[in-house]
Amino acid sequence: MLKVKNVHKSFGENEILKGVDLTVEKGDVVVILGPSGSGKTTFLRCLDFLETANEGEMEFDEIHTSLSHPHKKTVLQVRRKTGFVFQNYNLFNNKTALENVMEGLVTARKIPKEDAKKTAEEALLKVGLLERKDFYPSQLSGGQQQRVGIARAIAANPDVVLFDEPTSALDPELVGEVLGVIKKLAKEGTTMIVVTHEMSFAEDVATQVVFMDGGVVVEKGTSAQIFQHPKEERTKKFLQRVLKPIEYII
């Protein structure tokens, strides 16, 4: 369904991605793990052309394109097949929850407003926020804002939903409601790629786990393979550090 090969990305002299490959099949929940600075978010943004890779190829169903020199038409085709959930919600503060979900349907996809409204309401219902459709972002909690962001991403029924650390900006008590929505979508068969630091969630929902460090894929496998039987020493050290109890320094 989606295959990317040899993705490279540099910012100036700093090489962030050093030849990353990934294959995603329909219905997969691919979770990308790794320490901060490993290239996870940059890789995800390259898939949706929010960043332009220096090198790399993409096959996405019938689309075959360079990631470094894509045609504008191809970028639009890819974005119509994907939904993107950002770390910091990226909602329009002057628009209601419903209007935020409708915006892309009306402006980018040219869907008539009445049809877009119905689709947006269905998406908000799916994330449990239909009763707050007329609320502005300032009237919603962080978890609710992120659920609006998810509704916006799934409203157009994309082939793949990309989640960029969707709980990283949330207070700890709000994380569960967002992860619950993502888990529900996974159970419904939504194809997704999720960058996250939530280990128990990753172990629970992933069909494929990818561990990145230093701009490369160190190891990939099923959830059980990575969490219970990692092969690479770097993977083992990472999991030992993030899974052990916090040591408080006073």
C-alpha positions in Angstrom: 0.0 0.0 0.0 2.7 2.5 1.1 6.4 2.0 0.6 9.2 4.5 1.0 12.8 3.8 0.3 16.1 5.4 1.2 14.8 8.6 2.8 17.5 11.2 3.5 17.0 14.6 5.1 19.5 17.2 6.3 19.1 20.6 7.8 22.2 22.4 6.8 25.2 20.2 7.9 23.0 18.2 10.2 21.9 14.9 8.6 18.7 13.9 10.4 17.6 10.9 8.2 20.3 8.6 6.8 18.4 6.2 4.5 15.1 5.1 6.1 12.9 2.5 4.5 9.3 1.6 5.6 6.5 -0.6 4.2 2.9 -0.2 5.4 0.1 -2.6 4.5 -3.6 -1.8 4.6 -4.8 -2.0 8.2 -1.4 -1.8 9.7 -0.7 0.2 12.9 2.9 1.1 12.6 4.4 2.7 15.7 7.7 4.5 15.5 9.8 4.7 18.7 13.1 6.2 19.5 14.9 8.8 21.6 14.4 12.5 21.0 16.4 13.6 18.0 16.3 10.2 16.3 14.5 11.6 13.2 11.0 10.2 13.9 9.0 13.4 13.4 11.1 14.5 10.5 10.5 11.2 8.8 6.8 11.5 9.3 6.7 15.0 7.9 8.6 13.9 4.8 5.8 11.4 4.1 3.3 14.1 3.9 5.6 16.6 2.2 5.6 19.0 5.2 9.3 18.6 4.8 11.0 17.9 1.5 13.5 15.0 1.7 16.9 15.3 0.1 16.6 11.8 -1.3 14.0 9.0 -1.3 11.2 7.3 -3.3 7.6 6.7 -2.5 5.1 4.2 -3.8 1.6 4.9 -2.5 -1.0 2.7 -4.3 -0.9 4.0 -7.9 1.4 7.0 -7.0 5.1 6.7 -7.7 7.2 9.7 -6.8 10.5 11.1 -5.7 10.4 12.6 -2.2 13.0 15.2 -3.1 11.5 16.5 -6.3 7.7 15.8 -6.3 5.3 17.5 -8.7 2.8 19.8 -7.0 0.0 17.6 -8.3 1.6 14.6 -6.7 1.9 16.4 -3.4 -1.8 17.1 -3.5 -2.6 13.5 -4.4 -0.6 12.2 -1.5 -2.2 14.7 1.0 -5.7 13.7 -0.2 -4.8 10.1 0.8 -3.5 11.0 4.2 -4.6 12.7 7.4 -2.1 14.3 9.8 -2.5 14.8 13.5 0.0 17.3 14.9 1.6 17.5 18.4 0.1 20.9 19.1 -3.4 20.5 17.6 -2.9 23.3 14.9 -6.6 24.3 15.2 -7.9 27.7 14.1 -8.7 29.6 17.3 -11.4 31.7 15.6 -13.3 28.6 14.3 -15.5 26.2 16.3 -14.7 22.5 16.5 -17.1 21.8 13.7 -15.7 24.6 11.5 -12.1 23.3 12.1 -13.1 19.9 10.9 -15.0 21.3 7.9 -12.3 23.6 6.8 -10.1 21.2 4.9 -13.2 19.4 3.4 -14.5 22.7 2.0 -11.3 24.5 1.0 -9.0 21.7 -0.1 -11.4 19.1 -1.3 -14.2 21.4 -2.6 -16.9 19.5 -0.8 -20.2 21.4 -0.6 -20.7 23.0 2.8 -23.8 21.0 3.7 -22.1 17.7 2.8 -18.9 18.8 4.7 -21.0 19.6 7.8 -22.5 16.2 7.8 -19.1 14.5 7.4 -17.6 16.7 10.1 -20.3 15.9 12.5 -19.8 12.2 11.9 -16.1 12.6 12.6 -16.8 14.5 15.8 -19.2 11.8 16.9 -16.6 9.2 16.3 -14.1 11.0 18.7 -16.9 11.7 21.2 -17.2 15.4 20.8 -20.3 16.0 18.8 -22.0 17.7 21.7 -19.1 20.3 21.7 -19.2 21.0 18.0 -20.0 24.7 18.6 -17.2 25.2 21.1 -14.1 27.2 20.2 -10.6 25.7 21.0 -10.2 28.1 24.0 -13.3 26.4 25.5 -11.9 22.9 25.1 -9.3 21.0 27.1 -6.1 20.0 25.5 -7.4 16.4 25.1 -10.6 17.7 23.5 -8.6 19.9 21.1 -6.5 17.0 20.1 -9.6 14.9 19.5 -10.9 17.6 17.2 -7.5 17.3 15.5 -8.1 13.6 15.0 -11.6 14.2 13.8 -10.2 16.6 11.2 -7.7 14.0 10.1 -10.2 11.2 9.7 -13.1 13.3 8.2 -12.1 12.8 4.6 -11.6 9.0 5.1 -7.9 9.0 4.3 -6.0 5.8 3.4 -3.4 6.5 6.1 -3.5 8.7 9.2 -0.1 10.0 10.5 0.1 10.8 14.2 3.1 13.0 15.3 3.4 12.4 19.1 -0.3 13.2 19.6 -0.1 13.2 23.4 3.2 15.0 23.9 1.5 18.4 24.6 -1.1 17.0 27.0 -1.3 17.0 30.7 -0.8 13.4 32.0 -4.5 13.0 33.0 -5.6 13.9 29.5 -3.4 11.4 27.6 -5.8 8.4 28.1 -8.7 10.0 26.3 -6.7 10.6 23.2 -5.0 7.2 23.2 -8.5 5.7 23.7 -9.7 7.3 20.5 -6.6 6.2 18.5 -7.0 2.6 19.9 -10.6 2.6 18.8 -9.6 3.7 15.3 -7.0 1.0 15.2 -9.6 -1.7 16.1 -11.8 -0.4 13.3 -9.0 -1.1 10.8 -7.7 2.4 10.3 -4.2 2.3 8.7 -1.9 4.5 10.7 1.7 5.5 11.4 2.1 6.7 15.0 5.2 8.4 16.5 4.9 8.2 20.2 6.6 7.8 23.6 3.7 6.0 25.1 5.2 2.5 25.4 2.3 0.5 26.9 0.0 2.0 24.2 2.6 1.0 21.5 2.9 -2.5 22.8 -0.9 -2.8 22.9 -1.9 -1.6 19.5 1.0 -1.9 17.1 1.1 -4.5 14.3 4.6 -3.3 13.5 7.1 -1.4 15.7 10.0 0.5 14.2 12.8 1.6 16.5 14.9 4.5 15.2 18.1 6.1 16.5 20.5 8.5 14.9 18.5 8.8 11.7 18.3 5.1 10.8 16.0 2.2 11.5 17.8 0.1 14.1 15.2 -2.6 14.4 11.7 -3.4 13.3 9.3 -6.2 14.0 6.0 -7.1 15.7 5.1 -5.7 19.0 6.0 -8.9 20.8 9.3 -9.2 18.9 10.4 -5.7 19.8 9.1 -5.4 23.4 9.7 -9.0 24.5 12.6 -10.2 22.4 14.6 -7.3 20.9 17.7 -8.3 19.0 19.7 -5.2 18.8 21.6 -3.9 21.9 20.6 -0.3 21.2 16.9 -1.3 21.3 17.4 -3.2 24.5 19.1 -0.3 26.2 16.3 2.1 25.1 13.6 -0.1 26.3 15.3 -0.7 29.6 15.6 3.0 30.1 12.0 3.9 29.2 10.2 1.0 30.7 11.9 1.0 34.2 10.3 3.0 37.1 11.4 6.6 37.4 14.3 7.3 39.8 13.6 10.5 41.7 16.6 12.7 42.5 16.1 14.9 45.6 
